[in-house]
């Protein structure tokens, strides 16, 4: 994977981790499906005028929106609304092994030994972190969040199969066109108190909505889909293992939490695993470049 794409891929966890932290606060004011429906509708309203239409791919984008946005965010954010953000972000990391596994089965991608070792080490770090929060009475929301991680991974395989036919920002705009109404309809069916929630929402709720719509979704997913379309899933997915580390750091800075030494140790292990994964891809390129210079 080119260094440019590595840096772009690593920028996504930063954008998403802040959105995840903000969303925990926003969910205290707006129901999950309503918040997500407004989020994707707002993203679509802003972007759709400036991007190409997915000609001949509308049905593909519709199913991607249903799986990777409507189902995934409905499951994940309902789980987030019932458990701590630190626990939810740990469970969300199942996206990575789910994604690599789905890519190996459905796309016949071979991650390679170095990436398998790096992923295993990073996931071990997540397990170390997971030993901290209490698990009592949290099995159901954890299951919801894990189900969201699985549907997200399936959605990324569906995106990959587009083969770059729909560009990154065009894809996220049209995913919003389809998923926004899907989630708002689901909110009307399964949630209540919509008008009261909207009337009573403060700057926390509306600030969360605007960050999720413009930064986490428009910018974050635009970058993510662009990088994903150009590279193997097994090479891009490990970047998301930075999410738990970043969320923990942000919880200290923004929420005043004090993680234990075990949590910090787990975060260090995650970072080491990610370094192995990306260095394994960059080293062969560096050797090839050096050989080309020597022969030149």
MOFENKA-V464647 format. One record per pair of residues at least 12 apart in sequence whose C-alpha atoms are under 7 Angstrom apart, sorted by the first residue. I is the first residue (numbers start at 1). GAP is how many residues later the second one is. D is the distance in whole Angstrom. If there is no record, write none. Layout:
I,GAP,D / I,GAP,D
This chain:
1,230,6 / 1,280,6 / 5,222,6 / 8,215,7 / 9,215,7 / 9,218,7 / 9,227,7 / 9,230,6 / 10,229,6 / 12,208,5 / 12,212,7 / 13,227,6 / 13,229,6 / 13,230,5 / 14,232,7 / 15,200,7 / 15,201,6 / 15,205,6 / 16,200,5 / 16,204,7 / 17,226,6 / 17,229,6 / 17,230,5 / 19,192,7 / 19,193,6 / 19,197,6 / 21,64,7 / 21,226,7 / 22,186,6 / 23,185,6 / 24,56,7 / 24,57,7 / 24,61,7 / 25,179,7 / 26,178,6 / 26,179,4 / 26,182,6 / 27,54,6 / 29,168,6 / 29,172,6 / 29,176,6 / 30,167,6 / 30,175,7 / 32,42,7 / 32,45,6 / 32,46,6 / 33,41,6 / 33,150,6 / 33,151,7 / 33,153,7 / 33,154,5 / 34,149,7 / 34,150,6 / 34,153,5 / 35,174,7 / 36,147,7 / 37,143,4 / 37,144,7 / 37,146,5 / 37,147,5 / 38,142,7 / 39,170,6 / 39,173,6 / 39,174,5 / 40,136,5 / 40,139,7 / 40,140,5 / 40,173,6 / 41,135,6 / 41,136,6 / 41,139,4 / 42,171,6 / 43,130,7 / 43,133,6 / 43,170,5 / 43,171,6 / 43,175,6 / 44,129,5 / 44,130,7 / 44,132,5 / 44,133,5 / 47,126,5 / 48,125,5 / 48,126,7 / 51,118,7 / 51,119,5 / 52,118,6 / 53,117,7 / 54,112,6 / 61,114,6 / 62,113,7 / 62,116,6 / 64,91,6 / 64,94,6 / 64,95,7 / 65,110,5 / 65,113,6 / 65,114,5 / 66,113,6 / 67,84,6 / 67,85,7 / 67,88,6 / 68,83,6 / 68,84,5 / 68,87,4 / 69,110,6 / 70,109,6 / 70,112,7 / 70,113,6 / 71,77,7 / 72,76,4 / 72,77,7 / 72,79,5 / 72,80,6 / 73,75,7 / 75,69,5 / 75,70,6 / 75,72,7 / 75,73,5 / 76,68,6 / 76,69,4 / 76,72,5 / 79,62,4 / 79,63,6 / 79,65,5 / 79,66,5 / 82,59,6 / 83,55,7 / 83,58,7 / 86,162,7 / 87,43,7 / 87,46,6 / 88,54,7 / 88,57,7 / 89,155,6 / 90,36,6 / 90,40,7 / 90,154,6 / 91,51,7 / 91,54,6 / 91,55,6 / 92,53,6 / 92,54,6 / 92,57,5 / 93,148,6 / 94,52,7 / 94,55,6 / 95,54,5 / 95,55,6 / 95,57,7 / 95,58,6 / 96,141,5 / 96,142,6 / 96,144,7 / 98,52,6 / 98,55,6 / 99,54,5 / 99,138,7 / 100,133,7 / 100,134,5 / 103,54,7 / 103,130,6 / 103,131,7 / 111,123,6 / 114,163,6 / 114,166,6 / 115,162,5 / 118,155,4 / 118,156,6 / 118,158,5 / 118,159,5 / 119,119,7 / 119,154,6 / 121,148,7 / 121,149,7 / 121,152,5 / 122,119,7 / 122,147,6 / 122,148,4 / 122,149,7 / 122,151,4 / 122,152,7 / 123,147,7 / 125,141,4 / 125,142,6 / 125,144,5 / 125,145,5 / 126,140,6 / 126,144,7 / 128,134,7 / 128,135,7 / 128,138,5 / 129,133,7 / 129,134,5 / 129,137,5 / 132,131,7 / 160,68,7 / 160,69,6 / 163,66,6 / 164,65,5 / 167,59,7 / 168,54,5 / 168,55,7 / 168,57,5 / 168,58,5 / 169,53,5 / 172,46,7 / 172,49,6 / 172,50,6 / 238,36,6 / 239,35,7 / 241,29,7 / 242,29,7 / 245,22,5
